[in-house]
Amino acid sequence: MKKFVLFSVVFLSLILVSILFAIFSFSLLFSQDSGVKEFEENFNIRLPRGTVSEKIYDDYSGFHNDGVKLYKFVFTPKGMKSFVSYIEKQKDWEKLPLSQSYQALIYGGEVKDFSGNVTGFGGFAKEVGLPKISSGYWKAIGDKSVITARFIDYENLDIKTLINLNSYDFYLAIYDTKKGILYMFHINT
């Protein structure tokens, strides 16, 4: 009887381990890169097959999910052509340079409000290692997971709005046409 119980336990354990291994392997095989998934969900674009992301910076461990993230996306040659062709046809992707508001916010600088007052911005790019990109396209969107961001037009952020913001909750995508690299900047402060 003891041999039968021992055999049953070993046999059931092997079956359970095999099933768990199969499920885990299947999920790894068909899981999507988390950076690619985040980009696609927020920018409502399917990135070309074979796109690989690299997380360059991430300090999202703070209070209320505040932080800054920077992803770098690398395409296959075919994927790069496909992506560039797509964004060139879109009206909501702008050619660089960034708007004055985003230039100050991302790379730093001073802006004057309508009263002539000067406000300085330190720039997030230096903190996270985002290179200065001079040729390409960009698009900004509000972080829809943050309720207050739904009331701010991050797509058309102007100086007046920028100066009056106490916090930032947006995504910024910048495509570098010289290097063929897409960057996604996510900021929640």
Buried (B, 14 or more C-beta within 10 A) or exposed (E): EEEEEEEEEEEEEEEEEEEEEEEEEEEEEEEEBEBBEBBBEBBEBEBBEEBBBEEBBEEEEEEEEBBBBBBBBBBEEEBBEBBBEBBEEEEEBBEBBBBBBBBBBBBBBEBEEEEEEEBEBEBBBEEBEBEEBEEBBBBBBBBEEBEEBEEBEBEEBEBEEBBEBEEBBBBBBBBBBEEBBBBBBBBBE
